[in-house]
Amino acid sequence: MCTIVMLFVGTKTMEFIIEGLNPKKAVTIISAKQDAIAQQVIEKMDRGVTVLSGHGYYTKNPKEILYIVISKQEVPMLKKIVRAEDEIAFITIHDVRDVFGEGFIELSKS
């Protein structure tokens, strides 16, 4: 039992050292149903969504790419929204160290 507790404490300590006090995630979503996903994120999560223009290299078809920055705790909710709207969406989630701007830390306070 002591080993499990020590493993847990060690893991949480390492997460804190690596991620810092306020870890954020940057999420990129490529989907044919980007409008529905963006609308749900705005309504249910009260988060902004940035839309980037792109295209598939192989197909040359234009695509709109969603870029969202959320907290670590919001990841399951975002996955649920995307899964409900488009089960074949392509999602990448990246660790983000510092986030500045509206809804996060003001740049002048850094």
N, C-alpha and C positions, 0 to 999 in steps of 0.2 A: 504494500500500500504506500509506503514511504517513497518507493521508487517512482510510482505513478505521479505522486504529488510533486516530486522534484523534477520530473520530466515536464509536467505542466508548467511549473514556475519557470524553468529554464527556457521553454518554448516561448512563453509570453514575454520574458525578458529579452530574448533575441528579436522577437517581433518589434518590441518597443525600440530597441537600438537601431534596427534596420529601417523601420517605417516612421519613427518619430511619434510625436504626440497626436497628430491628426492626419492619419493616412487617407489619401484620396485615390480614386481609380479613374482613369480615362478610358472611356468605352467608345469603340468604333463599331458601327452597325451598318452593314450593307444588306439592303432588303428591297424587294419590289413594292413593299407596303410601308415605305418610310413615312408617309404622311400620317397614317394611322398610328404608327409607333410614336412619332414625335408628339402627336396630339395627346396620347395617353401619358407620356412622360411629363408633359406640361401640366395636365390636369391632376394626375394621381400623385406625382412626386414633387410638383412645384419646382422643377428644374428647367433650366434653359437648354436648348438644343441648337447646335450649330450644324448647318447643312453645307457640305462641301460637294463640289461638282467633280465627277470622275467618269471614267469609262473602263469597261472590261477590255483588256488588251487583246484577248483572243477573239471575242465577239464584236468588239468595237462599239458595243451598245453603251449609250450614256447611262450613268447611274448617279443617284444622289446618295451621299454617304453621311450618316448621322454621327456627330461627335458630341459626347456628353461627359462631363466630369461630375462624379458623385462620390459620396462617402463609401467606405468599405461596407457599412451596414445596409446601404441601399442596393447593393448588387443583386441580392435575391429578388427584390421587387422588380428591378429592371429586367432580369431574366424572365420573370413571370409575364411581364407585359409583352416582351418580344415573342415569347413562346405562344402566347394567346393570339397575337396578330399574324405571325409568320414563323412557322416551325422550321423553315429551311433558311432563315436569315443567317448571315455570317457575322459573328461577333468576335471582337478581340478586346481583351481587358488588360490594361497596362497599369503598373504601379506609378503613382505620381508623387514626387517629393514635396514640391511647393506649388500652391495654387493661389493666385492673386486675382482680384477682380470682384465684380458684383456677385454677392452670395457667398463669398469666401473672404479672405483677408485682404484689406485694402493695401495697395502697393505702397502707399505713403507710410504705413505702419510696420513695414518689414525692416 
